[in-house]
Amino acid sequence: MNFDVKRLKQSVKNLQPNLVSLAQKLIQTPSLPGYEADIAQLIQLEMQNLGYDDVTVDRYGNIIGRIKGGKGASIMFNGHMDHVDIGDESKWPYPPFRGQIVKGELWGRGAVDMKGALACMLYTPAVIKQMGMLPPGDVYVVNPVMEEAGGIGTSRLVQKFKTDLAVVGEPSGNTLRRGHRGRVEMWVSVAGKSIHASIPQQGVNPHYNIACIIQKLQSLDMPTDKLFGASNVAPTLYQSDQSSPNVTPGHIRLTLDWRNIPSETPEQILQKVETLLQQCLGNGASAKVALATRPFTTYTGVTLEHSAVFPSFVLEADDPFALNAQQALSLALQRDVPVDIWPFATDGGHLMAAGIPTVGFGPGDETLAHTNQERVLLTDLRDALVGYTALALTDWR
């Protein structure tokens, strides 16, 4: 490996106060999907102050920072700028946008998902520069928009920009991840005939068709995988075209959240649900299933339609990138770094679908993401910065 562990850790120690301060600033800057303008400005300024060689922003608002390396493989550190809503603020032990440090833990929305990792990625070039080293290849720190809205930023980014390798910074407890199941969001729509509730026999009530569909979902034959287990589906949202309690609806829309193993495609999933729908009709109702597609507007003003699909992915256990990444991290952190998969979807699916070998590594307990207990250990941030720098200094040829 192309680094001295003792020297690397000393450089990280020197920069840790600044790293923690940046993580606090990122948490203190709200950035819901589509509203990342303020944090984007903060990130660009930080990149410039840290001496990045290039800082660019594409039309969607994705930030691409680069430090020049040698002629080896280029590597992308991918960390999204947005976060989910805070929910009921009164339920938080500490204010979600204060960035408060309590007993060695940094609290706040995004601490785990994923502003802690974002700060570490941003500081990786600073460690490399302090060590006076030239990375084997170009190092890119990429901060996409609207990951929480379905990976909008990264899915558009890779249409025109690619690196040889990628690291996604979603929380993993500073262990290595090599894949996850995908996510396919669908709308099941059933149309009937609305009628006054006093004469229901003269209408066609789609509630019964939807009830049949939900019931049959529980007994669907799902494909399984030795590594990922089985695909699964959950009914989530339920919408009616009526608001009056004395009228039967004419239209119902059910949202399905399907988590698929890598071998199961969105097209296969839609066909499976379509077959199920045909089993639940026959009373005059009609039904259809489609990918959930919504209009979104980025903070730069670009409006687009996006289907809520995160591709599943897996990097094989014997893949050279996975093996060498594990070796580099174990050496730098001076412990055995285990390899696992994520239970949730990430931008890694979009990167792998674009042909970029991808692993995951990030600070924090993944079970705290999207909760009002979100916090990350300061020691986790330190170790993540050590790990990212080790990966950036590894020669992948």
ABEGO torsion letter per residue (X at the ends): XABBAAAAAAAAAAAAAAAAAAAAAAAABBBBBGAAAAAAAAAAAAAAAAGBABBBBBAAGBBBBBBBBBABBBBBBBBBABBBBAEBAAABABBAAAGBBBGGBBBEBGAAOAAAAAAAAAAAAAAAAAAGBBBABBBBBBBBBGAAAGGAAAAAAAAABBBABBBBABBAGGBBBAEBBBBBBBBBBBBBBBBBAABAAABBBAAAAAAAAAAAAAABBBBBBAAAEBBBBBBABBBBABABAABBBABBBBBBBBBBBAABBAAAAAAAAAAAAAAABGAGBBBBBBBBBBBBBBAAGBBBBBBBBBBBBBBBAABAAAAAAAAAAAAAAGBBBBBBBBABBBAAAAAAAAGBBBBBBBBEBAAABGBAABBBBAAAAAAAAAAAAAAAABBAX
